[in-house]
């Protein structure tokens, strides 16, 4: 029996909807990364992007355990000398809550060119409204 390898032309991505209300950040990121990579499909091929699209709503209501709310810091660098700045997770939740989930999912994808393309399949929204109703995403529980 030959090994099946998916081809780019045969992949038919689906749309999934995840509600982040009350869900731990790590569990949400693992589920989203698995769906984006296509690891849940029998046609999974590591060298081909066989994954699905993931829409995450209510990003501002994601939960972190322990002291991570005040201890986790995100580093930003402007490119100039002394241009480092740090922002705590609690500050980031107020300013740009979508970044928290995007950053967590990005860390769970492989570090290569395919991952950059896979990350475009993640759509995160701070509130309950999203712009992908026409794609009819299926609700997934985490």
N, C-alpha and C positions, 0 to 999 in steps of 0.2 A: 504494500500500500504506500502511495506517495504522500509526502507531506504537503498539506494545502497551504499556499501562500496567497494572501489577498492582494488584489490589484487596485490601484487608485481609482480606476474607472468603475469597479464593481461595488465600491463602498457606498452605502446609503445611510447617512447619519440621521438619527432621530433627535428630538428635542425633549429635554427633561427639565422639570421645575422643582427646585428645592426651597422650602421655607426654612429660614435660619432661626426662627423664633425659638429661643430656649435650647438650641442645639450647641453642644461643645464645639469649639472652633476646630480642633484636631479631627474629630469624627466627620465633620462637614467637609473638611479639606480632603480627607482620604476618599470619601464617597465621590466628591466632585472630580478628583484626579483620576480615579478609576474609570468613571464614565467618559471623561475627556480622552483618556488614552485608549479606551476600547477594551480594557482588560476583562470586562464582563461578557464579551462576545466570544463565541467559538471560532470566529474568523480572525481573531487577534493575530496580528503580525507585527513584530517590533519595529521593522523598518518602514512600515506604511502607516499613515495616520488613519486608523480605522475607528476612531472615537466618535462620540456624539456631542451635541451642543448641550450646555448646561446653563440654565437661568437660575440665579439665586436671588430671592427677594428677602426683605427685612434684614439686611446685613447689619443694621445698627443694633439688632436685638440678639446677636450671637453671644454665647456665654463662654467665658474663660474661667478656669478653676484656680483656686489658690490665690497667690499674690501677683499673678501675671498682669492684672489690670494696671498695677502701678510699677511693676518691675520690668516688664518687657519694653524694650526701646527699639525704635526703627531709626536707622542712621541714613542721612541724606548728605550728599556731597555735591557742591556747586561746581567743582573743578578748579577753583582758585585756592591759593594757599590759605589755610585757616577756614576753609569753607565747609567744614563739617558741622552738621547740626543734628541733634537727637530729639526725637519726639516719643513720649510715652504712649502706650496703647490707649490709655484713657483720653489723651488729647487727640489722638488719631481718630478715635471713635466719634468725636464731636466734629472734627474738621472734614474727614474723608473716610467714612466707615467702609466703603467698598474696598479700599486699599488693604484692609486687614485680611479679608478673605482672599483677594487676588494674590497677596504676598504669600499666604500659607499654601495655596494651591500651587503656585509657581515653584515653591521649594520641594514639592512632592512630584514634580515632573522631571524627566531626564534632562540632563544638561547638554542639549545639542540643538541643531537647527529645527528638527521636527517639533521639539517642545515649544519653540517660539511660535510656530504655526498652531499648535494645539492650544496655546494660551488664548488665542483669538476666539476660541470656541466657548470661552467662559464669559458670561454676561452677569454682572452683579449690580443690584439695585438696592439703595438704602431703605426704601419704603416698600409697601405692599404692591405698588403699581409697577408694571413693566411694559415694554414696547414690543413684545414678541407674542401677542395674542394670536396673530394670524398663523403662526407656526404650530399652534395647538400643542404646547409642551405637556407631557404627562407628568403628573405630580408624583414625586418619589419621597418616601419617608426615610429619614436617616436614623 
